[in-house]
Amino acid sequence: MDEATTKDPAKLDALLNSVLAVGSDLELASVLERIVKEATSLVGSKYGALGVLTARKDKLANFITVGIDEKEVESIGDLPSGKGVLGLLISDPQPIRLTDISHHERSVGFPDNHPIMKSFLGVPIRIRGEAYGNLYLCEKLDGEEFTEEDESLMVVLATAAAIAIDNARLLMRVRELTLAEDRERIARDLHDTVIQRLFAVGLSLQSVAKRIDSLEIQDRIRHEIDHLDETIRQVRATIFDLDMNSSDGSSLRAQFLGISKEAERSLGFKPQLSIEGPVDSVSSPEMISDMTSAFREALSNVAKHAAATEVTVRLFADAKWIGFETLDNGVGIGGTPTITGGRGVHNMHDRARTLGGKCEVASSTSGGTLVTWQVPVE
């Protein structure tokens, strides 16, 4: 630890405790939240946040906050994406201290219901030389500005945070690989052993039935053979589920399957999903993030407004476009005045435009609402 960080023994002790605390968690979500809490405590700030960058490193994909409760977050609306002063650390990842954030030339102001914030300290987090995210701190509790010492403390903490985040991500990957291997082993055993034994038992029963004169016993044997056939179908379905779950859960195909399953509870029925084209090979991480968010919103609108009993989903990709369509059999746009004017649908349009694509919400010729969301393949 650089002695120039601080000469205050109490501060050094606090920094050491924060570094140890940040490294004590192994779950990524807990690590990120712990980093923000330790940062605000270490320099005595009222508000803190950690912004995680997208794969392209051009905006924020996640934003973890401390000092603002859930009701305040909800009243503020959409979380920051990295514009204004927050974008400075994205375009130029260097520590920055401001006496009043609103006076900076890059300031774009705060949204409605946002707490008043003046003093600001921002520090980048780098992992293996690459930008991962940024620490943002606002409003010193003592009413003063953030100091050079505060900045130095945050730089050290950001270094420790990067190590903790990297360890948590590596552990998560190891767990995923271990789980995938277990699933593959179970699926292989089910296919090679259980199903083959069930087939053998079924064939033996059929052979026995042919040598029995009693029609009653023959019927009972056939009934048991039918049960075996049903069991085999169930085992095959289990193998299919294991194979699907053992694939990379971050793929577009896997995420659409997962979102469709999650939506079953709010919809009251299971969406019918079809997949066409090389959706996984042509989709980028940022594209997946925007597309899955738009897909969640589309299904949410069906659940909230459509009064539908079924919805079909088509996930598609070709040489020029990748996207999805949702078609429900509900009341249609005419019966849901909020479906094309709400914030959620507005966000769907914005996500598509950001990637050079388009989103269309229209009444279907067969009734209900058709949502088409597509972006060009890079």
Contacts in CASP RR format, 6 or more apart in sequence:
PFRMAT RR
TARGET T0000
AUTHOR 0000-0000-0000
METHOD contacts of the structure
MODEL  1
MDEATTKDPAKLDALLNSVLAVGSDLELASVLERIVKEATSLVGSKYGAL
GVLTARKDKLANFITVGIDEKEVESIGDLPSGKGVLGLLISDPQPIRLTD
ISHHERSVGFPDNHPIMKSFLGVPIRIRGEAYGNLYLCEKLDGEEFTEED
ESLMVVLATAAAIAIDNARLLMRVRELTLAEDRERIARDLHDTVIQRLFA
VGLSLQSVAKRIDSLEIQDRIRHEIDHLDETIRQVRATIFDLDMNSSDGS
SLRAQFLGISKEAERSLGFKPQLSIEGPVDSVSSPEMISDMTSAFREALS
NVAKHAAATEVTVRLFADAKWIGFETLDNGVGIGGTPTITGGRGVHNMHD
RARTLGGKCEVASSTSGGTLVTWQVPVE
1 12 0 8 1.000
1 15 0 8 1.000
1 16 0 8 1.000
1 156 0 8 1.000
2 152 0 8 1.000
2 156 0 8 1.000
4 152 0 8 1.000
5 12 0 8 1.000
5 15 0 8 1.000
5 149 0 8 1.000
5 152 0 8 1.000
5 153 0 8 1.000
5 155 0 8 1.000
5 156 0 8 1.000
6 12 0 8 1.000
6 15 0 8 1.000
6 149 0 8 1.000
6 152 0 8 1.000
6 153 0 8 1.000
8 149 0 8 1.000
11 149 0 8 1.000
11 153 0 8 1.000
14 41 0 8 1.000
14 42 0 8 1.000
15 42 0 8 1.000
15 153 0 8 1.000
15 156 0 8 1.000
15 157 0 8 1.000
18 38 0 8 1.000
18 39 0 8 1.000
18 41 0 8 1.000
18 42 0 8 1.000
18 157 0 8 1.000
18 160 0 8 1.000
19 156 0 8 1.000
19 157 0 8 1.000
19 160 0 8 1.000
21 34 0 8 1.000
21 38 0 8 1.000
22 31 0 8 1.000
22 34 0 8 1.000
22 35 0 8 1.000
22 38 0 8 1.000
22 157 0 8 1.000
22 160 0 8 1.000
22 161 0 8 1.000
22 164 0 8 1.000
23 31 0 8 1.000
23 34 0 8 1.000
23 160 0 8 1.000
23 163 0 8 1.000
23 164 0 8 1.000
23 167 0 8 1.000
24 34 0 8 1.000
25 31 0 8 1.000
25 34 0 8 1.000
25 164 0 8 1.000
25 168 0 8 1.000
26 167 0 8 1.000
26 168 0 8 1.000
26 171 0 8 1.000
27 168 0 8 1.000
27 172 0 8 1.000
28 165 0 8 1.000
28 168 0 8 1.000
28 169 0 8 1.000
28 172 0 8 1.000
31 161 0 8 1.000
31 164 0 8 1.000
31 165 0 8 1.000
31 168 0 8 1.000
32 50 0 8 1.000
32 52 0 8 1.000
32 62 0 8 1.000
32 64 0 8 1.000
32 165 0 8 1.000
33 64 0 8 1.000
33 66 0 8 1.000
35 50 0 8 1.000
35 135 0 8 1.000
35 157 0 8 1.000
35 161 0 8 1.000
35 164 0 8 1.000
35 165 0 8 1.000
36 48 0 8 1.000
36 49 0 8 1.000
36 50 0 8 1.000
36 64 0 8 1.000
36 65 0 8 1.000
36 66 0 8 1.000
36 135 0 8 1.000
37 66 0 8 1.000
38 157 0 8 1.000
39 45 0 8 1.000
39 48 0 8 1.000
39 135 0 8 1.000
39 137 0 8 1.000
39 154 0 8 1.000
39 157 0 8 1.000
40 46 0 8 1.000
40 47 0 8 1.000
40 48 0 8 1.000
40 66 0 8 1.000
40 67 0 8 1.000
40 137 0 8 1.000
42 153 0 8 1.000
42 154 0 8 1.000
42 157 0 8 1.000
43 121 0 8 1.000
43 137 0 8 1.000
43 140 0 8 1.000
43 146 0 8 1.000
43 150 0 8 1.000
43 153 0 8 1.000
43 154 0 8 1.000
44 140 0 8 1.000
44 141 0 8 1.000
44 142 0 8 1.000
45 121 0 8 1.000
45 137 0 8 1.000
45 138 0 8 1.000
45 139 0 8 1.000
45 140 0 8 1.000
45 141 0 8 1.000
45 146 0 8 1.000
46 67 0 8 1.000
46 138 0 8 1.000
46 139 0 8 1.000
46 140 0 8 1.000
46 141 0 8 1.000
47 65 0 8 1.000
47 66 0 8 1.000
47 67 0 8 1.000
47 68 0 8 1.000
47 115 0 8 1.000
47 117 0 8 1.000
47 137 0 8 1.000
47 138 0 8 1.000
47 139 0 8 1.000
48 65 0 8 1.000
48 66 0 8 1.000
48 67 0 8 1.000
48 135 0 8 1.000
48 136 0 8 1.000
48 137 0 8 1.000
48 138 0 8 1.000
49 63 0 8 1.000
49 64 0 8 1.000
49 65 0 8 1.000
49 66 0 8 1.000
49 80 0 8 1.000
49 135 0 8 1.000
49 136 0 8 1.000
49 137 0 8 1.000
50 63 0 8 1.000
50 64 0 8 1.000
50 125 0 8 1.000
50 133 0 8 1.000
50 134 0 8 1.000
50 135 0 8 1.000
50 136 0 8 1.000
51 60 0 8 1.000
51 62 0 8 1.000
51 63 0 8 1.000
51 64 0 8 1.000
51 80 0 8 1.000
51 133 0 8 1.000
51 134 0 8 1.000
51 135 0 8 1.000
51 136 0 8 1.000
52 60 0 8 1.000
52 61 0 8 1.000
52 62 0 8 1.000
52 63 0 8 1.000
52 64 0 8 1.000
52 132 0 8 1.000
52 133 0 8 1.000
53 59 0 8 1.000
53 60 0 8 1.000
53 61 0 8 1.000
53 90 0 8 1.000
53 131 0 8 1.000
53 132 0 8 1.000
53 133 0 8 1.000
53 134 0 8 1.000
54 60 0 8 1.000
54 61 0 8 1.000
54 285 0 8 1.000
54 286 0 8 1.000
54 289 0 8 1.000
55 61 0 8 1.000
55 284 0 8 1.000
55 285 0 8 1.000
55 286 0 8 1.000
56 284 0 8 1.000
56 286 0 8 1.000
57 90 0 8 1.000
57 130 0 8 1.000
57 131 0 8 1.000
58 90 0 8 1.000
59 81 0 8 1.000
59 82 0 8 1.000
59 90 0 8 1.000
60 79 0 8 1.000
60 80 0 8 1.000
60 81 0 8 1.000
60 82 0 8 1.000
60 86 0 8 1.000
60 90 0 8 1.000
60 133 0 8 1.000
61 286 0 8 1.000
61 289 0 8 1.000
63 79 0 8 1.000
63 80 0 8 1.000
65 73 0 8 1.000
68 76 0 8 1.000
68 115 0 8 1.000
72 113 0 8 1.000
72 115 0 8 1.000
73 79 0 8 1.000
75 112 0 8 1.000
75 113 0 8 1.000
76 111 0 8 1.000
76 112 0 8 1.000
76 113 0 8 1.000
76 114 0 8 1.000
77 111 0 8 1.000
77 113 0 8 1.000
77 343 0 8 1.000
78 111 0 8 1.000
78 343 0 8 1.000
78 347 0 8 1.000
80 86 0 8 1.000
82 90 0 8 1.000
83 108 0 8 1.000
84 106 0 8 1.000
84 107 0 8 1.000
84 108 0 8 1.000
85 96 0 8 1.000
85 98 0 8 1.000
85 101 0 8 1.000
85 104 0 8 1.000
85 106 0 8 1.000
85 107 0 8 1.000
85 108 0 8 1.000
85 120 0 8 1.000
86 134 0 8 1.000
86 136 0 8 1.000
87 106 0 8 1.000
88 96 0 8 1.000
88 106 0 8 1.000
89 96 0 8 1.000
89 122 0 8 1.000
89 123 0 8 1.000
89 124 0 8 1.000
89 133 0 8 1.000
89 134 0 8 1.000
89 136 0 8 1.000
90 131 0 8 1.000
90 134 0 8 1.000
93 124 0 8 1.000
93 126 0 8 1.000
93 131 0 8 1.000
93 134 0 8 1.000
94 124 0 8 1.000
95 121 0 8 1.000
95 122 0 8 1.000
95 123 0 8 1.000
95 124 0 8 1.000
95 151 0 8 1.000
95 154 0 8 1.000
95 155 0 8 1.000
96 120 0 8 1.000
96 121 0 8 1.000
96 122 0 8 1.000
97 120 0 8 1.000
97 121 0 8 1.000
97 122 0 8 1.000
97 145 0 8 1.000
97 146 0 8 1.000
97 148 0 8 1.000
97 150 0 8 1.000
97 151 0 8 1.000
98 104 0 8 1.000
98 119 0 8 1.000
98 120 0 8 1.000
98 121 0 8 1.000
99 118 0 8 1.000
99 119 0 8 1.000
99 145 0 8 1.000
100 118 0 8 1.000
100 119 0 8 1.000
101 107 0 8 1.000
101 117 0 8 1.000
101 118 0 8 1.000
101 119 0 8 1.000
101 120 0 8 1.000
101 138 0 8 1.000
102 109 0 8 1.000
102 118 0 8 1.000
110 116 0 8 1.000
110 117 0 8 1.000
117 138 0 8 1.000
117 139 0 8 1.000
118 138 0 8 1.000
118 139 0 8 1.000
119 138 0 8 1.000
119 139 0 8 1.000
119 140 0 8 1.000
119 143 0 8 1.000
119 144 0 8 1.000
119 145 0 8 1.000
119 146 0 8 1.000
120 136 0 8 1.000
120 137 0 8 1.000
120 138 0 8 1.000
120 146 0 8 1.000
121 136 0 8 1.000
121 137 0 8 1.000
121 138 0 8 1.000
121 146 0 8 1.000
121 150 0 8 1.000
121 151 0 8 1.000
121 154 0 8 1.000
122 134 0 8 1.000
122 135 0 8 1.000
122 136 0 8 1.000
122 137 0 8 1.000
122 154 0 8 1.000
123 134 0 8 1.000
123 135 0 8 1.000
123 151 0 8 1.000
123 154 0 8 1.000
123 155 0 8 1.000
123 157 0 8 1.000
123 158 0 8 1.000
124 131 0 8 1.000
124 133 0 8 1.000
124 134 0 8 1.000
124 135 0 8 1.000
124 158 0 8 1.000
125 131 0 8 1.000
125 132 0 8 1.000
125 133 0 8 1.000
125 134 0 8 1.000
125 135 0 8 1.000
125 158 0 8 1.000
125 161 0 8 1.000
125 162 0 8 1.000
125 165 0 8 1.000
126 132 0 8 1.000
126 158 0 8 1.000
126 162 0 8 1.000
127 162 0 8 1.000
127 165 0 8 1.000
127 166 0 8 1.000
128 166 0 8 1.000
132 162 0 8 1.000
132 165 0 8 1.000
135 154 0 8 1.000
135 157 0 8 1.000
135 158 0 8 1.000
135 161 0 8 1.000
137 146 0 8 1.000
137 150 0 8 1.000
137 154 0 8 1.000
140 146 0 8 1.000
179 246 0 8 1.000
180 246 0 8 1.000
180 247 0 8 1.000
183 242 0 8 1.000
183 243 0 8 1.000
183 245 0 8 1.000
183 246 0 8 1.000
184 242 0 8 1.000
184 243 0 8 1.000
184 246 0 8 1.000
186 242 0 8 1.000
187 238 0 8 1.000
187 239 0 8 1.000
187 242 0 8 1.000
187 243 0 8 1.000
187 246 0 8 1.000
190 235 0 8 1.000
190 238 0 8 1.000
190 239 0 8 1.000
190 242 0 8 1.000
191 239 0 8 1.000
194 235 0 8 1.000
195 232 0 8 1.000
195 235 0 8 1.000
195 236 0 8 1.000
198 228 0 8 1.000
198 231 0 8 1.000
198 232 0 8 1.000
198 235 0 8 1.000
199 232 0 8 1.000
201 228 0 8 1.000
202 225 0 8 1.000
202 228 0 8 1.000
205 221 0 8 1.000
205 224 0 8 1.000
205 225 0 8 1.000
205 228 0 8 1.000
206 221 0 8 1.000
206 225 0 8 1.000
208 221 0 8 1.000
209 217 0 8 1.000
209 218 0 8 1.000
209 221 0 8 1.000
209 222 0 8 1.000
209 225 0 8 1.000
212 218 0 8 1.000
212 221 0 8 1.000
244 254 0 8 1.000
244 257 0 8 1.000
247 253 0 8 1.000
247 254 0 8 1.000
248 254 0 8 1.000
249 255 0 8 1.000
250 285 0 8 1.000
250 288 0 8 1.000
251 280 0 8 1.000
251 283 0 8 1.000
251 288 0 8 1.000
252 279 0 8 1.000
252 280 0 8 1.000
252 283 0 8 1.000
252 287 0 8 1.000
252 288 0 8 1.000
252 291 0 8 1.000
252 292 0 8 1.000
252 315 0 8 1.000
253 275 0 8 1.000
253 279 0 8 1.000
253 280 0 8 1.000
253 315 0 8 1.000
255 288 0 8 1.000
255 292 0 8 1.000
256 273 0 8 1.000
256 275 0 8 1.000
256 292 0 8 1.000
256 295 0 8 1.000
256 313 0 8 1.000
256 315 0 8 1.000
256 324 0 8 1.000
257 273 0 8 1.000
259 292 0 8 1.000
259 295 0 8 1.000
259 296 0 8 1.000
259 299 0 8 1.000
260 270 0 8 1.000
260 271 0 8 1.000
260 273 0 8 1.000
260 299 0 8 1.000
260 313 0 8 1.000
261 270 0 8 1.000
263 271 0 8 1.000
263 296 0 8 1.000
263 299 0 8 1.000
263 300 0 8 1.000
263 303 0 8 1.000
264 270 0 8 1.000
264 271 0 8 1.000
266 299 0 8 1.000
266 300 0 8 1.000
266 303 0 8 1.000
267 299 0 8 1.000
267 302 0 8 1.000
267 303 0 8 1.000
267 308 0 8 1.000
267 311 0 8 1.000
269 309 0 8 1.000
269 310 0 8 1.000
269 311 0 8 1.000
271 299 0 8 1.000
271 311 0 8 1.000
271 312 0 8 1.000
271 313 0 8 1.000
271 326 0 8 1.000
272 310 0 8 1.000
272 311 0 8 1.000
272 312 0 8 1.000
272 313 0 8 1.000
273 312 0 8 1.000
273 313 0 8 1.000
273 314 0 8 1.000
273 315 0 8 1.000
274 312 0 8 1.000
274 313 0 8 1.000
274 314 0 8 1.000
274 315 0 8 1.000
275 314 0 8 1.000
275 315 0 8 1.000
275 316 0 8 1.000
276 314 0 8 1.000
276 315 0 8 1.000
276 316 0 8 1.000
276 317 0 8 1.000
277 316 0 8 1.000
277 317 0 8 1.000
277 318 0 8 1.000
278 317 0 8 1.000
279 315 0 8 1.000
279 316 0 8 1.000
279 317 0 8 1.000
279 322 0 8 1.000
282 317 0 8 1.000
282 322 0 8 1.000
282 377 0 8 1.000
282 378 0 8 1.000
283 291 0 8 1.000
283 317 0 8 1.000
283 322 0 8 1.000
284 378 0 8 1.000
286 355 0 8 1.000
287 322 0 8 1.000
287 355 0 8 1.000
287 375 0 8 1.000
287 378 0 8 1.000
290 351 0 8 1.000
290 352 0 8 1.000
290 354 0 8 1.000
290 355 0 8 1.000
290 375 0 8 1.000
291 322 0 8 1.000
291 323 0 8 1.000
291 324 0 8 1.000
291 351 0 8 1.000
291 373 0 8 1.000
291 375 0 8 1.000
293 347 0 8 1.000
293 351 0 8 1.000
294 324 0 8 1.000
294 347 0 8 1.000
294 348 0 8 1.000
294 351 0 8 1.000
294 352 0 8 1.000
294 359 0 8 1.000
294 373 0 8 1.000
295 313 0 8 1.000
295 324 0 8 1.000
295 326 0 8 1.000
295 373 0 8 1.000
297 344 0 8 1.000
297 345 0 8 1.000
297 347 0 8 1.000
297 348 0 8 1.000
298 324 0 8 1.000
298 326 0 8 1.000
298 348 0 8 1.000
298 371 0 8 1.000
298 373 0 8 1.000
299 311 0 8 1.000
299 326 0 8 1.000
301 336 0 8 1.000
301 339 0 8 1.000
301 344 0 8 1.000
301 345 0 8 1.000
301 369 0 8 1.000
301 371 0 8 1.000
302 308 0 8 1.000
302 311 0 8 1.000
302 326 0 8 1.000
302 328 0 8 1.000
302 330 0 8 1.000
302 369 0 8 1.000
305 331 0 8 1.000
305 336 0 8 1.000
305 338 0 8 1.000
305 339 0 8 1.000
306 328 0 8 1.000
306 330 0 8 1.000
306 331 0 8 1.000
306 332 0 8 1.000
306 336 0 8 1.000
306 339 0 8 1.000
306 368 0 8 1.000
306 369 0 8 1.000
307 330 0 8 1.000
307 331 0 8 1.000
308 328 0 8 1.000
308 329 0 8 1.000
308 330 0 8 1.000
308 331 0 8 1.000
308 368 0 8 1.000
309 329 0 8 1.000
309 330 0 8 1.000
310 328 0 8 1.000
310 329 0 8 1.000
311 326 0 8 1.000
311 327 0 8 1.000
311 328 0 8 1.000
311 329 0 8 1.000
312 326 0 8 1.000
312 327 0 8 1.000
313 324 0 8 1.000
313 325 0 8 1.000
313 326 0 8 1.000
314 324 0 8 1.000
314 325 0 8 1.000
315 323 0 8 1.000
315 324 0 8 1.000
316 322 0 8 1.000
316 323 0 8 1.000
316 324 0 8 1.000
316 325 0 8 1.000
317 323 0 8 1.000
317 377 0 8 1.000
318 377 0 8 1.000
319 377 0 8 1.000
320 376 0 8 1.000
320 377 0 8 1.000
321 374 0 8 1.000
321 375 0 8 1.000
321 376 0 8 1.000
321 377 0 8 1.000
322 374 0 8 1.000
322 375 0 8 1.000
322 376 0 8 1.000
322 377 0 8 1.000
323 373 0 8 1.000
323 374 0 8 1.000
323 375 0 8 1.000
324 372 0 8 1.000
324 373 0 8 1.000
324 374 0 8 1.000
325 370 0 8 1.000
325 371 0 8 1.000
325 372 0 8 1.000
325 373 0 8 1.000
326 369 0 8 1.000
326 370 0 8 1.000
326 371 0 8 1.000
327 364 0 8 1.000
327 366 0 8 1.000
327 368 0 8 1.000
327 369 0 8 1.000
327 370 0 8 1.000
327 371 0 8 1.000
328 368 0 8 1.000
328 369 0 8 1.000
329 366 0 8 1.000
329 367 0 8 1.000
329 368 0 8 1.000
330 367 0 8 1.000
330 368 0 8 1.000
330 369 0 8 1.000
331 368 0 8 1.000
332 339 0 8 1.000
332 363 0 8 1.000
332 364 0 8 1.000
332 367 0 8 1.000
332 368 0 8 1.000
332 369 0 8 1.000
333 339 0 8 1.000
333 340 0 8 1.000
333 361 0 8 1.000
333 362 0 8 1.000
333 363 0 8 1.000
333 368 0 8 1.000
333 369 0 8 1.000
334 363 0 8 1.000
336 369 0 8 1.000
339 345 0 8 1.000
339 361 0 8 1.000
339 369 0 8 1.000
340 361 0 8 1.000
345 359 0 8 1.000
345 361 0 8 1.000
348 359 0 8 1.000
348 371 0 8 1.000
348 373 0 8 1.000
349 358 0 8 1.000
349 359 0 8 1.000
351 359 0 8 1.000
352 358 0 8 1.000
352 359 0 8 1.000
352 373 0 8 1.000
352 374 0 8 1.000
352 375 0 8 1.000
353 359 0 8 1.000
355 375 0 8 1.000
355 376 0 8 1.000
356 375 0 8 1.000
356 376 0 8 1.000
357 374 0 8 1.000
357 375 0 8 1.000
357 376 0 8 1.000
358 372 0 8 1.000
358 373 0 8 1.000
358 374 0 8 1.000
358 375 0 8 1.000
359 371 0 8 1.000
359 372 0 8 1.000
359 373 0 8 1.000
359 374 0 8 1.000
360 370 0 8 1.000
360 371 0 8 1.000
360 372 0 8 1.000
360 373 0 8 1.000
361 369 0 8 1.000
361 370 0 8 1.000
361 371 0 8 1.000
362 369 0 8 1.000
362 370 0 8 1.000
362 372 0 8 1.000
363 369 0 8 1.000
363 370 0 8 1.000
364 370 0 8 1.000
END
